Amino acid sequence: MFQFINNELVFNGSNPMIWVDLGASLIIIGALIYLVLKVFKRLFVKSIILSSIVVLLLSWAFGLNLLHGVIIIVLTVSLVVCFTANIGEVRTLIVNSLSSKKSGKISLFKSKEEDKLFDREALYDKIETTINNLSKTKTGALITFEKNVSLADIAKSGTILHAPVIPELLSTIFYTGTRLHDGAVIIRRDEIYAAAVYYTPTTKPLTGKFGSRHRAAIGISEITDSVTIVVSEETGRVSLAVAGDLIHVGLDNFRRVFEDYMNSSVQKDELKDIA
């Protein structure tokens, strides 16, 4: 496409196939960049792959065939290794794209049962009562609330319950010694969808001392739009994990902050100020 003629850089765009090739390449590279930015959390991995893509495009544009071939091999191997190591995140990203709401409408992949109305205030009352009890008794807990992104695939690692949300039942589930206490509870709309669910913990460095529950809560919040409540079994302290962040919340304003996080119209920075 670009050539040096008499020490001058000349653009050769007379061949229409060059434009077709360029357009197709840009679409493929754009889609690849989108996947890389969405899936990989580590800046180092993103930088290496994105740099390789840029070099690949430039080597093709300037006809550096040897370099072009080497970069293709390196990039292909790198992507295969990275996507294999992050297959859970890739699968979740695909499921999220298919099941997410668009323009305020429920996705076609959601059933009519999931679209039914329920009393949100009653649910929040029950959750507030549950969290107060768990915090005061220092009972460790991990409760995730499904929003637009389906957690059905992740819930398969636990036990599907389809049980009503009752404070006494939630407290019993997390009581040490019961079979379901180790893991997370997923709440879908107004029912306990699953219990003893395993989450892949976050790999990013955290400041301070955090246990497996907190790391798991951050991990699920990094790949879904869910809201997760964590109760520390050591201190009874309550935290909320949303979008990769962990926010500590006092019992006196837990209800208000929790509702704000569940409300998609409230911005993330505003929620931090409230907490």
PEBEL-V131259 format. One line per field, one symbol per residue. ss: DSSP state (H for helix, E for strand, L for the rest). phi: phi as a letter, one per 30 degrees, with the letter a starting at -180 (. if undefined). burial: # if it has 9 or more other ideal C-beta (glycine too) atoms within 8 Angstrom, else .. A space follows every 10 residues. Layout:
BEGIN
ss: ???
phi: ???
burial: ???
END
This chain:
BEGIN
ss: LEEEELLEEE ELLLLHHHHH HHHHHHHHHH HHHHHHHHHL LLHHHHHHHH HHHHHHHHHH HLLLHHHHHH HHHHHHHHHH HHHHHLHHHH HHHHHHHHHL LELLELLLLL LLLLLLLLLH HHHHHHHHHH HHHHHHLLLL EEEEELLLLL LHHHHLLLEE EEEELLHHHH HHHLLLLLLL LLLEEEEELL EEEEEEELLL LLLLLLLLLL LHHHHHHHHH HHHLLLEEEE ELLLLLLEEE EELLEEEEEL LLLHHHHHHH HHLLLLLHHH HHHHL
phi: .cbcbhibdc cccddddddd dddddddddd dddddddddd cddddddddd dddddddddd dciddddedd dddddddddd dddddcdddd ddddddddcd dbhicddddc dddddddbdd dddddddddd ddddddchcd abbccdcddd cedddddccd chcddbeddd ddeddejddc ddkccccchc bddabhcccd ddcddbdjcb dddddddded ddcbcdcbcb cdddcidcbb cbhicccdbd ddbeeddddd ddcddddedd ddddd
burial: ##........ .#.....#.. .#..#...#. .##.##..## ....##.### .##.###### ...#..##.. ##.##..##. .##..#..## ###.##..## ......#..# ...#...... .###.##### #####..### #######.## #.###..#.. ....#.#.## #.###..#.# #.#####..# #########. ##...#.... ..######## ####.##### ##...#.### ##..###.#. #.##..#### ##.......# ##.##
END
